[in-house]
Amino acid sequence: MTSGRPIRVLNVAEKPSVAKAVAGILSKNQGLRVREGRSRFNKIFEFSYVIQGQPCLMLMTSVTGHLMELEFEERYRKWHSCDPADLYQAPVRKHVPEDKLDIKRTLDEEARNCQWLVLWLDCDREGENIAFEVIEVCTGANRHLTIWRARFSALIDREIHESVQNLVRPNHLFADAVDVRQEIDLRIGASFTRFQTMLLRDAFMLDFATDDRNLVLSYGPCQFPTLGFIVERYWEIQSHEPEEFWTINCSHNLPEGTATFNWMRGHMFDYTCAVILYEMCIQDSVATVTKVKNQEKLKYPPHPLNTIEMEKRASRYFRMSSEHTMKVAEDLYQAGFISYPRTETDGFSERTNLQTIVQEQQGHPVWGPYAQRLLDPGAGLWRNPSGGGHDDKAHPPIHPTKFSAGESGWSQDHHRLYELVVRHFLACVSQPAVGAETTVDIDIAGESFSTSGRVIIARNYLDVYRFESWGGSVIPTYTFGQQFVPTTLTLDSGVTRPPPLLTEADLLNCMDKAGIGTDATMHDHIKKLLDRFYATKDSNTRFSPTNLGEALVMGYDDMGYELWKPYLRSMMECDMKAVSIGTKRKAEVLATCLDQMKACFLDARLNKLKLLEAMAVFFESRSNRSAGGEQHSIGEVVRRCNLCQESDMVLKRKPDGNFMVGCLGFPQCRNVVWLPGSILEATVTTNICSFCTPGPVFRIQFKFRRLEIPPNYNVEHLGCIYGCDEILRQLTEICGTGSRNHSGMPARGRGSTTSSNSSFQRSNIRPSACVHCSQAGHSSNDCPSQASRFRNTRSSGMNSQGEASIPCNTCGAPCTLRTANTANNRGRKFYSCQSQECNFFVWEDSMNNSNGGRGAHRANVANSASNPRRGGRVNIRGNSVDVSFVSATGDPISGRRCYVCGDPSHFANVCPNRGM
């Protein structure tokens, strides 16, 4: 470029605020003139400037995001104008919408009199696409324009002046990638949205919407996989069945502190095995130190901050939503306090002057002293940051660009987010925290235990990054080979717990790992789920699906497709990235993706009954509502709902022919009882159950399909569904339920139920093959191959319900035959006494040995294996052993004693009378 006559340069920014900021920086607010454009929101700033020796008259204006929209041609826009399948090849066009015409007129008029066009759009793919929309409009008015692109990452003097002196050409590959995404999302979204809205909206009473007749049940290629993460976690929680486990804990008290040793096995699900190992440890309770390891440990600071990490940390630390975080970050960016907030990059380039950024923070009253220490070479605190391996080649990581001790117009969230950005930056250029960690392993009777302690030697980055801590504990000093007697040795119990609902940080992490959306769009997908009533978010930022969200995912899952899974969208995102770097062509990716999704759409339409069935689980049909006013007659009421206490539980028949009993207060109350899937007919009678309370609970007359139940069960049965009817419980276990579960989806949940339904809730998962004969169609308890063994067992006695039983050898009460469900003994049968005092237990197969009852007693390990909620504690003083039994909570337990001689001071395996 050479000096000479000034040329007119049209500069276009993405937002009016950016145009004003850039004009102010370049003009230094001297000789800056402002005039109105065609749009009253997008003003025109005029000033003089020199670009590489060339005098320029700069005209700076702006757009407001995308200037154009992609839509179908007129004849395809109305919902009933065509088959939704036609939308996969219907012609589309990009045009300027009505509300952007004034901006277009401004660009037309100004471009006619200019020689250059300089584009100041955001430096990401979306910004590049907007740049080409501006190019299309401006070159339509003046095809002789010379087009340049300004690349910048922060609205600060240094960045803006450097970018205008190093103009580049716009990148059409970035723009093409966005064109692909827009067209794919339009065609897929429009086709599925029209399909499911027209199918479901008029078929069901969607009570959550004020105007359900105009409700749109939208589908988005990113939106649905995001919903899928929420529903899948919800199903995992609903289907979780707690399983008890046991662990041995050891502690050792010394004047210098207490060491708590953890069992190296972790925990065991087989109580008998745990008791055996625990008894061994008690009898040989001397602990020997087998390893003492001292080592230096480092806790590294976080990588430089990118968009997704900022959203996750703001959600975790401040409970800010990702949408709100991006809005606040955009405010801080436009005011010049932080760099561009939409970036995938998490590593600084070698050319970045990091110390200059730190110098600007030295005056802050809180973290200023730390910034001064960082810059002091003698402190040795500085460390060049390590990158996280991501680089979008467009923007650096998010970092502070201007000092602020707090602006008057900032909200609390503006203060918080600015503090997070500054502290994160200072942390990532700091040395890691240093700690001294000691690990001690001990051996007790062949069982290994371990403990560790940590002392922080140098906090380093933890001094400024208050959001993280590095806890540790001090343990006594041990030496290799040292022996000691533990202060306590306990057998404690616990239960497995389901995972928690996803937080917003968890959801962002799932989306990031699966490649759903981009750093600039993820928060929008989450917001759409909330706006569309597909999910809710509680005060702890945890997400739950609504009935609508769960029903839609369930319907597509029942079809056998994984439209709610991330795989399809992840592949699309990879293809779009390939377009942006030039390894794939735009037309090629469009053709492949659309052909694939059209095939899915056509199959989904053929299987639409699955979607209707899923919706019927949660929503009342309009046809039922209009069929005669009140949907259910008085005779169909089973009982008052025992969950909400407000509405009735009524017998319902679903569209697939299966029966259920649900609360009329649905969807506010989700109480439901799933009935056996083999029911042909069901009618509520006036017969009242004499066992279930509170009443009245009306019994139901069932008629089963003969070929779907075992031959020893009657086709007709009058029963109660609330857990007291053993025959109905067995049929539910054998036949499965008519619930929404499928064998291919074991993690699908059941919704909320009350404890009275628990026996049916546990039966909702379709039965697996019998553990004895490997055949389906009956439970392990009813296996014909075990008939002879049952006859031998039943000879011992029958209880009042006709169940096999034997008398308890302690209290004489009948002990019923039960089936174990632990990992090591699943399907194995046993007898146990229900009394909390005697705790008799024996495996059924051990009763068939030659010793008869003697074998039964040997199977009872220390008479303690029958009650899994109990543990033992041993306090060892000198050479005497003082044994007392306690629960996992530390409460004493009475009645635990050697089953051979009855002495509570020892276990049966060391009883002196054993074998006599």
Stockholm file with secondary structure:
# STOCKHOLM 1.0

chainA/1-916         MTSGRPIRVLNVAEKPSVAKAVAGILSKNQGLRVREGRSRFNKIFEFSYVIQGQPCLMLMTSVTGHLMELEFEERYRKWHSCDPADLYQAPVRKHVPEDKLDIKRTLDEEARNCQWLVLWLDCDREGENIAFEVIEVCTGANRHLTIWRARFSALIDREIHESVQNLVRPNHLFADAVDVRQEIDLRIGASFTRFQTMLLRDAFMLDFATDDRNLVLSYGPCQFPTLGFIVERYWEIQSHEPEEFWTINCSHNLPEGTATFNWMRGHMFDYTCAVILYEMCIQDSVATVTKVKNQEKLKYPPHPLNTIEMEKRASRYFRMSSEHTMKVAEDLYQAGFISYPRTETDGFSERTNLQTIVQEQQGHPVWGPYAQRLLDPGAGLWRNPSGGGHDDKAHPPIHPTKFSAGESGWSQDHHRLYELVVRHFLACVSQPAVGAETTVDIDIAGESFSTSGRVIIARNYLDVYRFESWGGSVIPTYTFGQQFVPTTLTLDSGVTRPPPLLTEADLLNCMDKAGIGTDATMHDHIKKLLDRFYATKDSNTRFSPTNLGEALVMGYDDMGYELWKPYLRSMMECDMKAVSIGTKRKAEVLATCLDQMKACFLDARLNKLKLLEAMAVFFESRSNRSAGGEQHSIGEVVRRCNLCQESDMVLKRKPDGNFMVGCLGFPQCRNVVWLPGSILEATVTTNICSFCTPGPVFRIQFKFRRLEIPPNYNVEHLGCIYGCDEILRQLTEICGTGSRNHSGMPARGRGSTTSSNSSFQRSNIRPSACVHCSQAGHSSNDCPSQASRFRNTRSSGMNSQGEASIPCNTCGAPCTLRTANTANNRGRKFYSCQSQECNFFVWEDSMNNSNGGRGAHRANVANSASNPRRGGRVNIRGNSVDVSFVSATGDPISGRRCYVCGDPSHFANVCPNRGM
#=GR chainA/1-916 SS CCCSSCEEEEEEESSHHHHHHHHHHHHTTSSCEEECCSSTTSCEEEEEEEETTEEEEEEEEECCSCSCEEEECGGGTSTTSSCGGGGGTSCEEEECCGGGHHHHHHHHHHHHTCSEEEEECCSSHHHHHHHHHHHHHHHHHCTTCEEEECCCSSSSHHHHHHHHTSCBCCCHHHHHHHHHHHHHHHHHHHHHHHHHHHHHTTTEECTTCTTGGGCCCCCCTTHHHHHHHHHHHHHHHHHCCCCEEEEEEEEEEETTEEEEEEETTCCBSCHHHHHHHHHHHHHTCCEEEEEEEEEEEEECCCCCBCHHHHHHHHHHHHCCCHHHHHHHHHHHHHTTSBCCSCCCCCSCCTTSCHHHHHHTTTTCTTTHHHHHHHHCGGGTCBCCCCCCSCCCSSCCCBCBCSCCSCCTTCCHHHHHHHHHHHHHHHHHTBCCEEEEEEEEEEEETTEEEEEEEEEEEECGGGGTCTTCCCCCCCCCCCCTTCEECCSEEEEEEEECCCCCCCBHHHHHHHHHHHTCSCTTTHHHHHHHHHHTTSEEECTTSBEEECHHHHHHHHHHHHTTCCTTSSHHHHHHHHHHHHHHHTSSCHHHHHHHHHHHHHHHHHHHHHTHHHHHHHHHHHSEEHHHHHTTSSSSCGGGEEEECTTTSSSEEEEEECTTSCEEEEETTTTTCCCEEECBTTEEEEEEEEEECSSSSSSCCEEEEEEECGGGSCTTSCSEEEECSSSCCHHHHHHHHHHCBSSSCCTTCTTCCCCCCCGGGHHHHHTCSCCCCCTTTCCSSSCGGGCGGGHHHHHHHHTTCBCTTSCBEEECTTTCCEEEEEECCSTTTTTCEEEECCCTTTCCEEEGGGGGSTTTHHHHHHHSGGGTTTCTTEEEEEEEETTEEEEEEEETTSCBCCSCCCTTTCCTTSCGGGCTTTTC
#=GC SS_cons         CCCSSCEEEEEEESSHHHHHHHHHHHHTTSSCEEECCSSTTSCEEEEEEEETTEEEEEEEEECCSCSCEEEECGGGTSTTSSCGGGGGTSCEEEECCGGGHHHHHHHHHHHHTCSEEEEECCSSHHHHHHHHHHHHHHHHHCTTCEEEECCCSSSSHHHHHHHHTSCBCCCHHHHHHHHHHHHHHHHHHHHHHHHHHHHHTTTEECTTCTTGGGCCCCCCTTHHHHHHHHHHHHHHHHHCCCCEEEEEEEEEEETTEEEEEEETTCCBSCHHHHHHHHHHHHHTCCEEEEEEEEEEEEECCCCCBCHHHHHHHHHHHHCCCHHHHHHHHHHHHHTTSBCCSCCCCCSCCTTSCHHHHHHTTTTCTTTHHHHHHHHCGGGTCBCCCCCCSCCCSSCCCBCBCSCCSCCTTCCHHHHHHHHHHHHHHHHHTBCCEEEEEEEEEEEETTEEEEEEEEEEEECGGGGTCTTCCCCCCCCCCCCTTCEECCSEEEEEEEECCCCCCCBHHHHHHHHHHHTCSCTTTHHHHHHHHHHTTSEEECTTSBEEECHHHHHHHHHHHHTTCCTTSSHHHHHHHHHHHHHHHTSSCHHHHHHHHHHHHHHHHHHHHHTHHHHHHHHHHHSEEHHHHHTTSSSSCGGGEEEECTTTSSSEEEEEECTTSCEEEEETTTTTCCCEEECBTTEEEEEEEEEECSSSSSSCCEEEEEEECGGGSCTTSCSEEEECSSSCCHHHHHHHHHHCBSSSCCTTCTTCCCCCCCGGGHHHHHTCSCCCCCTTTCCSSSCGGGCGGGHHHHHHHHTTCBCTTSCBEEECTTTCCEEEEEECCSTTTTTCEEEECCCTTTCCEEEGGGGGSTTTHHHHHHHSGGGTTTCTTEEEEEEEETTEEEEEEEETTSCBCCSCCCTTTCCTTSCGGGCTTTTC
//
